[in-house]
Amino acid sequence: MRSGRHGAARPPVGVLIQQDRVDFALFVLIFVVSLVSMVFTGPGSIVFWLAFLPMIATVVLGFRRIEHLSRLELNDSEFM
């Protein structure tokens, strides 16, 4: 089990995204490029199916980055 306070208030997601704008802008760029390549190639192309990989990875990495930033924010608030 994780150590720490249970029920601690996490900061809003918008605040966390503002802290690390460049990372999230790159995640959005990767997602959009994958989506555009899917739209232009169509489901008959291998590029269409391979574009799912970066889209899934981007969602997972974005979620993990938000979790990491919220844990850092909670740890910082405990020291104050």
C-alpha positions as CSV (number, residue, x, y, z in Angstrom):
1,M,0.0,0.0,0.0
2,R,1.1,3.5,-0.6
3,S,2.1,5.6,2.4
4,G,0.7,9.1,2.9
5,R,-2.5,10.8,3.9
6,H,-5.8,9.3,2.8
7,G,-8.3,11.7,1.3
8,A,-5.8,14.4,0.7
9,A,-7.0,17.1,-1.7
10,R,-5.3,16.9,-5.1
11,P,-4.7,20.1,-7.1
12,P,-6.9,20.6,-10.2
13,V,-5.7,19.1,-13.4
14,G,-5.5,22.5,-15.1
15,V,-3.1,23.7,-12.5
16,L,-0.9,20.7,-13.0
17,I,-0.9,21.1,-16.8
18,Q,0.1,24.8,-16.4
19,Q,3.1,23.7,-14.4
20,D,4.4,21.6,-17.3
21,R,3.0,23.1,-20.5
22,V,5.8,22.0,-22.8
23,D,5.3,18.3,-22.0
24,F,1.5,18.4,-22.4
25,A,1.9,20.4,-25.6
26,L,4.1,17.7,-27.0
27,F,1.6,15.0,-25.9
28,V,-1.1,16.9,-27.8
29,L,1.1,17.3,-30.9
30,I,1.9,13.6,-31.0
31,F,-1.8,12.7,-30.5
32,V,-2.9,15.2,-33.3
33,V,-0.3,13.9,-35.8
34,S,-1.3,10.4,-35.2
35,L,-5.0,11.3,-35.6
36,V,-4.3,13.2,-38.8
37,S,-2.3,10.3,-40.3
38,M,-5.2,8.0,-39.4
39,V,-7.7,10.3,-41.2
40,F,-5.7,10.6,-44.3
41,T,-4.7,7.0,-44.7
42,G,-7.9,5.1,-43.9
43,P,-8.4,1.8,-42.2
44,G,-7.0,-0.2,-45.1
45,S,-3.5,1.1,-44.5
46,I,-0.9,-0.2,-42.0
47,V,-0.2,3.4,-41.0
48,F,-3.8,3.7,-39.7
49,W,-3.3,0.7,-37.4
50,L,0.2,1.7,-36.3
51,A,-1.0,5.2,-35.4
52,F,-2.9,3.6,-32.5
53,L,0.4,2.9,-30.7
54,P,1.5,6.6,-30.2
55,M,-2.1,7.6,-29.4
56,I,-2.3,5.0,-26.6
57,A,1.2,5.8,-25.4
58,T,0.4,9.5,-25.3
59,V,-2.7,9.0,-23.2
60,V,-0.9,6.7,-20.8
61,L,2.1,9.0,-20.5
62,G,-0.1,12.1,-20.0
63,F,-2.0,10.3,-17.2
64,R,1.2,9.2,-15.5
65,R,2.6,12.7,-15.8
66,I,-0.5,14.2,-14.1
67,E,-0.2,11.6,-11.3
68,H,3.5,12.4,-10.8
69,L,2.9,16.1,-10.7
70,S,0.0,15.8,-8.2
71,R,2.2,13.6,-5.9
72,L,4.9,16.2,-6.1
73,E,2.4,18.9,-5.3
74,L,1.1,17.0,-2.3
75,N,4.6,16.3,-1.0
76,D,5.5,20.0,-1.3
77,S,2.4,21.0,0.6
78,E,3.3,18.6,3.5
79,F,6.6,20.4,4.0
80,M,4.9,23.8,4.4
